[in-house]
């Protein structure tokens, strides 16, 4: 099954950072999405948005 959403654990693993720092990043990305008019799910971010913000939209994170 292909995950379409990422949580703080996924972000921490992808960036090699602590979960507490990953939670801060997830919250920031959720704020950005909400201010752009998107519906957000607390504690999760769309993988496609993650790839856009951290890899310029390419598929490096797969």
Secondary structure by P-SEA (a helix, b strand, c coil): cccccccaaaaaaaacccaaaaaaaaaaaaaaaaaaccccccccccaaaaaaaccccccccc
